[in-house]
Amino acid sequence: MSTAGVFSGREIAQMAIQMEQSGYGFYSAAAEAASHPEVRKLLEWLSGQERLHERIFRDMLPTIPEHRPPEEYDGQRAEFIQFLLDTRVLPDIASGERALARMSSDDEVLDYALGFEKDTILFLYEMRDLVPSGQAAQVDRLLTEEKGHVQRLSAMKHEAC
């Protein structure tokens, strides 16, 4: 069975909304806990970016056609999507809060943030190949934004070390 077209652009946007909410929660709490002013400033910016991305994805939802490929059993795709989200570095807001409580330095926060952003990019690359071809451009926009986050975090990590 071919996997082409298994997920729709709408589903990608819904997953992205959940990712951005988790990122917002983590970055907001991490900014409050940051000890270095420049790290705090970057984390605050990232928090704002996550909120902005969430709004963008919410605005995209009504314009993306619903696509329902057949399932082998009811709920199959929903289970798979949830598994993909749950196995990421930052599957939900509570996970980020627990992880942050175990961190003792800005460097650890930056490492965790880089892991989150890289997971998001990998997830989107995988998903890009699964959406109908006409919707891949939407995923490409998400990828460009997330790559920018990695670049800024990486630069800050090198500056802070």
FENNORMO-V250937 format. One record per pair of residues at least 12 apart in sequence whose ideal C-beta (glycine too) atoms are under 8 Angstrom apart, sorted by the first residue. I is the first residue (numbers start at 1). J is the second residue. D is the distance in Angstrom with one decimal. If there is no record, write none. Layout:
[[I,J,D] [I,J,D]]
This chain:
[[3,129,7.8] [3,130,5.7] [4,129,7.9] [4,130,7.2] [4,132,7.8] [5,67,6.9] [5,69,6.1] [5,130,7.4] [5,131,7.1] [5,132,4.7] [6,69,5.6] [6,77,7.2] [6,130,4.9] [7,67,7.9] [7,77,7.4] [7,81,7.6] [7,127,6.0] [7,130,4.6] [7,131,5.5] [8,64,6.8] [8,65,7.3] [8,66,6.5] [8,67,3.5] [8,68,7.8] [8,131,6.3] [8,132,6.9] [8,135,6.8] [9,60,7.7] [9,64,4.4] [9,65,7.8] [9,67,7.7] [9,131,5.4] [9,132,7.3] [9,135,3.3] [9,138,4.9] [9,139,7.3] [10,61,6.2] [10,64,4.2] [10,65,7.2] [10,66,5.8] [10,67,7.1] [11,67,7.9] [11,77,7.8] [11,81,6.7] [12,124,7.6] [12,127,5.4] [12,131,5.9] [12,135,7.4] [12,138,6.8] [12,139,5.7] [12,142,7.6] [13,57,4.5] [13,58,7.9] [13,60,4.9] [13,61,5.4] [13,64,6.1] [13,138,7.1] [14,57,7.8] [14,61,7.2] [15,81,6.3] [15,84,7.6] [15,85,6.4] [15,123,7.7] [15,127,7.4] [16,53,7.0] [16,54,8.0] [16,57,4.7] [16,124,7.8] [16,142,5.8] [17,54,5.5] [17,57,4.9] [17,58,6.3] [18,85,6.1] [18,92,7.9] [19,85,7.4] [19,88,7.8] [19,90,7.9] [19,120,5.6] [19,123,7.6] [20,50,4.6] [20,51,7.3] [20,53,4.6] [20,54,4.0] [20,57,6.7] [21,50,7.5] [21,54,6.2] [21,93,6.7] [22,90,4.8] [22,91,6.8] [22,92,5.5] [22,93,5.5] [22,95,7.4] [22,96,6.1] [22,116,7.9] [23,46,7.2] [23,47,7.8] [23,50,4.1] [23,90,6.6] [23,96,8.0] [23,116,6.3] [23,120,7.7] [24,47,5.6] [24,50,3.9] [24,51,5.4] [24,54,6.9] [25,93,3.5] [25,96,5.5] [25,97,7.0] [26,90,5.8] [26,93,7.3] [26,96,3.3] [26,97,7.6] [26,99,7.6] [26,100,6.7] [26,112,7.8] [26,113,7.4] [26,116,6.9] [27,43,5.0] [27,44,7.5] [27,46,4.5] [27,47,3.8] [27,50,6.1] [27,113,7.2] [28,43,8.0] [28,47,4.6] [29,96,6.9] [29,97,6.0] [29,100,5.4] [30,43,4.9] [30,100,5.7] [30,109,4.9] [30,113,7.2] [31,43,3.8] [31,44,4.6] [31,47,6.0] [33,100,6.5] [33,103,7.9] [33,109,7.5] [34,106,5.5] [34,109,6.8] [35,105,7.7] [35,106,5.8] [36,106,5.0] [36,160,6.2] [38,156,6.8] [38,159,7.1] [38,160,7.3] [39,106,4.4] [39,109,7.1] [39,110,6.9] [39,156,6.3] [39,160,6.2] [42,152,6.3] [42,153,7.2] [42,156,5.1] [43,109,7.3] [43,113,7.5] [45,152,7.8] [46,113,7.1] [46,149,6.2] [46,152,7.6] [46,153,7.7] [49,145,7.4] [49,149,6.8] [53,142,7.7] [53,145,6.2] [57,142,7.9] [60,138,6.5] [64,135,6.8] [64,138,7.2] [67,132,6.3] [84,123,6.4] [84,126,8.0] [88,116,7.5] [88,119,4.5] [88,120,7.6] [88,123,6.7] [89,112,6.9] [89,115,4.3] [89,116,4.8] [89,119,4.8] [90,112,7.9] [90,116,4.4] [90,119,7.3] [96,116,8.0] [99,112,6.0] [100,112,7.8] [106,160,6.1] [107,157,7.1] [107,160,6.4] [107,161,6.9] [110,153,5.8] [110,156,6.1] [110,157,4.6] [110,160,6.8] [111,157,7.4] [113,153,5.3] [114,150,6.5] [114,153,5.1] [114,154,6.7] [114,157,7.0] [117,146,5.7] [117,149,4.7] [117,150,4.8] [117,153,6.4] [118,150,6.4] [120,146,5.0] [121,143,6.3] [121,146,4.9] [121,147,6.5] [121,150,6.9] [124,139,5.6] [124,142,5.3] [124,143,5.2] [124,146,6.7] [125,143,7.0] [127,139,6.2] [128,140,7.1] [128,143,7.3]]
